Every structure is written in C-alpha cells, then in structure tokens.
Amino acid sequence: METEKQVESYLKQKVEETGGLCYKFMSPGRVAVPDRICVFPSGLLAFVECKGNKGKLTPKQKREVHRLQDLGHYAFLVNSKYHVDILILWATEVMSDESTDV
C-alpha cells in the first residue's frame, strides 16, 4: 500500500530525473487545487493531484481538474507509483514529439 506522501515524493523524484521541476502548489483562498505543478523540459507543464493507493478525487478536486483541462492545461490524478511512471512516460513522449516539430 502506497501512501499519498510516498506517491508525491516519487513523483517529485521522477520529474526531477527528466530534468524538470516539481513545485508544491498551494493557493490560499482556493480549495482543492492539485498538489503539484510539474514543469518538464521543453515547456511542458502538468498539474498533478496525488493520492494514496486507489485514492479518488473529491467532487471539488474533480471540478478544479476539469477547470484546468477546459482551459487547455494538462491535469492528472496519480494514486500509485505505477501511475507516476505512466505520467513520466507520457511526458517523455510528448516532449519527444514536440522536439521533432518544425
């Protein structure tokens, strides 16, 4: 069983291994914002909500994720180290695709 803290720490480690940054995101006066802003090389940015094993978004968190997505941003839930690995694989593929655009 992975705790939220373990998943969030793993996310930070894996993002930094790509050469990116993983900021803790807090927004005073606004509840339910994602836990992290992941800034990857090449300008790729993703908002990430971390949960413990099999954790789910609250209704308010779902609303915030959908708001970000509706504005054209990437926003995700990760609730395991496996999901973090999938996110990193996705980001690596997107960065690779963007570097080949002319």
Contacts in CASP RR format, 6 or more apart in sequence:
PFRMAT RR
TARGET T0000
AUTHOR 0000-0000-0000
METHOD contacts of the structure
MODEL  1
METEKQVESYLKQKVEETGGLCYKFMSPGRVAVPDRICVFPSGLLAFVEC
KGNKGKLTPKQKREVHRLQDLGHYAFLVNSKYHVDILILWATEVMSDEST
DV
1 52 0 8 1.000
1 53 0 8 1.000
2 52 0 8 1.000
2 53 0 8 1.000
2 80 0 8 1.000
2 81 0 8 1.000
3 52 0 8 1.000
3 53 0 8 1.000
4 50 0 8 1.000
4 51 0 8 1.000
4 52 0 8 1.000
6 52 0 8 1.000
6 81 0 8 1.000
7 50 0 8 1.000
7 51 0 8 1.000
7 52 0 8 1.000
7 53 0 8 1.000
7 78 0 8 1.000
7 79 0 8 1.000
7 80 0 8 1.000
7 81 0 8 1.000
7 83 0 8 1.000
7 84 0 8 1.000
8 35 0 8 1.000
8 36 0 8 1.000
8 50 0 8 1.000
10 81 0 8 1.000
10 84 0 8 1.000
11 22 0 8 1.000
11 36 0 8 1.000
11 38 0 8 1.000
11 48 0 8 1.000
11 50 0 8 1.000
11 78 0 8 1.000
11 84 0 8 1.000
11 87 0 8 1.000
12 22 0 8 1.000
12 36 0 8 1.000
14 84 0 8 1.000
14 85 0 8 1.000
14 87 0 8 1.000
14 88 0 8 1.000
15 21 0 8 1.000
15 22 0 8 1.000
15 38 0 8 1.000
15 40 0 8 1.000
15 88 0 8 1.000
15 91 0 8 1.000
16 22 0 8 1.000
17 88 0 8 1.000
18 40 0 8 1.000
18 41 0 8 1.000
18 88 0 8 1.000
18 91 0 8 1.000
18 92 0 8 1.000
18 95 0 8 1.000
19 40 0 8 1.000
19 41 0 8 1.000
20 38 0 8 1.000
20 39 0 8 1.000
20 40 0 8 1.000
20 41 0 8 1.000
21 38 0 8 1.000
21 39 0 8 1.000
22 36 0 8 1.000
22 37 0 8 1.000
22 38 0 8 1.000
22 39 0 8 1.000
23 36 0 8 1.000
23 37 0 8 1.000
23 38 0 8 1.000
23 39 0 8 1.000
24 35 0 8 1.000
24 36 0 8 1.000
25 33 0 8 1.000
25 34 0 8 1.000
25 35 0 8 1.000
25 36 0 8 1.000
25 37 0 8 1.000
25 47 0 8 1.000
26 33 0 8 1.000
27 33 0 8 1.000
31 60 0 8 1.000
32 58 0 8 1.000
32 60 0 8 1.000
32 61 0 8 1.000
32 63 0 8 1.000
32 64 0 8 1.000
33 47 0 8 1.000
33 64 0 8 1.000
34 47 0 8 1.000
34 48 0 8 1.000
34 49 0 8 1.000
34 61 0 8 1.000
34 64 0 8 1.000
34 65 0 8 1.000
34 68 0 8 1.000
34 75 0 8 1.000
35 48 0 8 1.000
35 49 0 8 1.000
35 50 0 8 1.000
36 47 0 8 1.000
36 48 0 8 1.000
36 49 0 8 1.000
36 50 0 8 1.000
37 45 0 8 1.000
37 46 0 8 1.000
37 47 0 8 1.000
37 48 0 8 1.000
38 45 0 8 1.000
38 46 0 8 1.000
38 47 0 8 1.000
38 48 0 8 1.000
38 87 0 8 1.000
38 91 0 8 1.000
39 45 0 8 1.000
40 46 0 8 1.000
40 91 0 8 1.000
40 95 0 8 1.000
41 95 0 8 1.000
42 95 0 8 1.000
42 98 0 8 1.000
42 99 0 8 1.000
44 74 0 8 1.000
44 91 0 8 1.000
44 94 0 8 1.000
44 95 0 8 1.000
44 98 0 8 1.000
45 73 0 8 1.000
45 74 0 8 1.000
46 73 0 8 1.000
46 74 0 8 1.000
46 75 0 8 1.000
46 76 0 8 1.000
46 87 0 8 1.000
46 91 0 8 1.000
47 65 0 8 1.000
47 68 0 8 1.000
47 73 0 8 1.000
47 74 0 8 1.000
47 75 0 8 1.000
47 76 0 8 1.000
48 75 0 8 1.000
48 76 0 8 1.000
48 77 0 8 1.000
48 78 0 8 1.000
48 87 0 8 1.000
49 57 0 8 1.000
49 61 0 8 1.000
49 65 0 8 1.000
49 75 0 8 1.000
49 76 0 8 1.000
49 77 0 8 1.000
49 78 0 8 1.000
50 78 0 8 1.000
50 79 0 8 1.000
51 57 0 8 1.000
51 77 0 8 1.000
51 78 0 8 1.000
51 79 0 8 1.000
52 79 0 8 1.000
52 80 0 8 1.000
53 79 0 8 1.000
53 80 0 8 1.000
54 79 0 8 1.000
54 80 0 8 1.000
55 79 0 8 1.000
56 77 0 8 1.000
56 79 0 8 1.000
57 65 0 8 1.000
57 77 0 8 1.000
64 75 0 8 1.000
65 75 0 8 1.000
65 76 0 8 1.000
65 77 0 8 1.000
68 74 0 8 1.000
68 75 0 8 1.000
69 75 0 8 1.000
76 87 0 8 1.000
77 83 0 8 1.000
78 84 0 8 1.000
78 87 0 8 1.000
END
